[in-house]
C-alpha cells in the first residue's frame, strides 16, 4: 500500500552534512496515517529516472507533476492497485522459483515460491538486522510503533549467528 501510494511530489532532497552530494528521501504514508521518511539510495533514484523515461515522462523529477505515481500501470500513468502490484510480484517470485528449481536449488525455490510483497519488507528488515543496523533505525524505516514488532526482524537465530561469525572469520583471514 505504501509503494502504490507513493508520488513524485513526496520525494525531497537535502545536502549531506559536511559532504558533497545530497540525500533523497520519500515521505511515506503508513498505517494509521503516520508519515515517515524513507531513504532513497542513489541507485534507486537512477532506476526511478530510467523508469520515468520508459513511461514517456521527463527523467528530471522537477519536470514531472507532483501527483505522478512512482509506479504505474504499463498503459497509462495511473496508480496501480495494491492487488495488481501483488500479482505482478507474485508472478516474478514464481518465475524465480522455477529458475532456482531448474538449477537444483530446491530449498531456495521453495522459499521463493512462498514470497510475497510483505516478504520483501521482512527481508529488508532482517538483512539490516544481520548487518548490525540498530533496531531503533530499522523500527524507524519500517514504521513500527513498537520496538517489539521490529524485534521479529532482528532476532538472532542459528543461521544469523553462523553467517555473522563466518563473515567475521573471512574478514580476519583476509587481513592476515
C-alpha positions in Angstrom: 0.0 0.0 0.0 2.9 2.4 0.8 4.5 1.8 -2.6 1.4 2.2 -4.8 0.5 5.3 -2.8 4.0 6.9 -3.4 4.0 10.1 -5.6 6.9 12.1 -7.2 5.8 15.1 -5.1 6.7 13.2 -1.9 10.4 12.9 -2.9 12.7 15.5 -1.5 16.4 16.0 -1.2 18.8 17.7 1.3 22.5 18.3 1.2 24.6 15.7 3.0 26.1 17.4 6.1 29.8 18.0 5.8 30.0 16.3 2.4 29.4 16.9 -1.2 26.2 15.5 -2.7 22.7 15.1 -1.5 20.4 12.5 0.1 17.0 11.7 -1.3 14.1 10.8 0.9 10.5 9.7 0.2 7.6 10.7 2.5 5.6 7.5 3.0 2.1 7.4 4.4 1.9 4.3 6.6 -0.6 2.6 8.8 -2.8 4.8 10.9 -2.0 7.8 8.6 1.5 8.1 10.0 4.0 9.8 7.8 7.7 8.8 7.8 10.7 9.4 5.7 12.3 6.5 3.8 15.9 6.9 2.4 16.2 6.5 -1.4 19.7 5.5 -2.5 21.5 6.9 -5.5 20.9 3.6 -7.3 17.2 3.7 -6.6 17.0 7.3 -7.8 18.8 6.4 -11.0 16.5 3.5 -11.6 13.5 5.7 -10.9 14.7 8.3 -13.5 15.1 5.5 -16.1 11.7 4.1 -15.3 10.1 7.6 -15.7 11.8 7.9 -19.1 10.5 4.5 -20.1 7.0 5.7 -19.2 7.4 8.7 -21.6 7.8 11.1 -18.7 10.7 13.5 -18.1 13.6 11.9 -16.2 14.1 15.1 -14.1 11.8 14.9 -11.1 11.2 18.6 -11.1 9.7 18.4 -14.6 7.0 15.9 -13.5 3.7 16.7 -11.9 3.9 16.0 -8.1 0.9 13.8 -8.2 2.5 11.4 -10.7 2.7 7.9 -9.1 6.2 6.4 -8.7 5.0 3.2 -10.1 2.1 2.9 -12.6 0.1 0.8 -15.0 2.0 0.0 -18.2 -0.6 1.5 -20.4 -1.1 4.8 -18.5 0.4 6.9 -15.8 -2.2 5.8 -13.4 -1.7 4.3 -10.0 -1.5 0.5 -9.7 -3.8 -1.1 -7.2 -2.4 -3.0 -4.3 -3.7 -6.3 -5.7 -2.2 -5.6 -9.1 1.3 -5.0 -7.6 0.9 -8.1 -5.5 0.0 -10.2 -8.6 3.0 -8.7 -10.6 5.4 -9.5 -7.8 4.0 -13.0 -7.1 4.4 -13.8 -10.8 8.0 -12.6 -10.6 8.7 -14.7 -7.5 7.2 -17.8 -9.2 9.4 -17.3 -12.2 12.5 -17.0 -10.0 11.4 -20.1 -8.1 11.2 -22.1 -11.4 14.7 -20.9 -12.4 16.1 -21.9 -9.0 14.4 -25.3 -9.2 15.9 -25.8 -12.7 19.4 -25.1 -11.1 18.7 -27.8 -8.4 18.3 -25.2 -5.6 15.1 -26.8 -4.2 15.2 -25.1 -0.8 15.7 -21.7 -2.3 13.0 -22.3 -4.8 10.6 -23.3 -2.0 11.3 -20.1 -0.2 10.8 -18.0 -3.3 7.6 -19.9 -4.1 6.2 -18.5 -0.7 7.4 -15.0 -1.3 5.0 -12.0 -1.1 5.1 -8.3 -1.0 5.3 -8.4 2.8 8.2 -10.8 2.4 10.3 -8.1 0.7 9.7 -5.8 3.7 10.6 -8.6 6.1 13.7 -9.5 4.2 14.9 -5.9 4.2 14.4 -5.7 8.0 16.2 -9.0 8.5 19.1 -8.1 6.3 19.6 -4.8 8.1 19.5 -6.6 11.4 22.1 -9.1 10.2 24.3 -6.1 9.0 24.2 -4.7 12.6 21.9 -1.8 12.0 20.4 -0.6 15.3 16.9 -2.0 15.9 15.7 1.6 16.5 16.7 2.6 13.0 15.0 -0.5 11.5 11.9 0.4 13.5 12.0 3.9 12.0 12.5 2.6 8.5 9.7 0.1 8.7 7.3 2.4 10.6 6.7 0.1 13.5 5.1 1.7 16.6 6.7 -0.8 18.9 10.3 -2.0 19.0 8.9 -5.4 19.9 7.5 -5.7 16.4 10.8 -4.8 14.9 12.4 -7.5 17.1 10.8 -10.1 14.8 13.2 -8.9 12.1 16.3 -8.6 14.3 16.1 -11.7 16.5 19.2 -13.9 16.3 19.0 -17.4 15.0 21.5 -20.2 14.5 21.7 -19.2 10.8 22.3 -15.5 11.5 24.9 -16.4 14.2 26.7 -18.7 11.7 26.6 -16.0 8.9 27.9 -13.3 11.2 30.8 -15.4 12.5 31.6 -16.7 9.1 31.8 -13.2 7.7 34.0 -12.0 10.6 36.3 -15.0 10.1 36.7 -14.2 6.4 37.5 -10.6 7.1 40.0 -11.6 9.7 41.6 -14.2 7.4 41.9 -11.7 4.6 43.5 -9.1 6.9 46.4 -11.5 7.7 
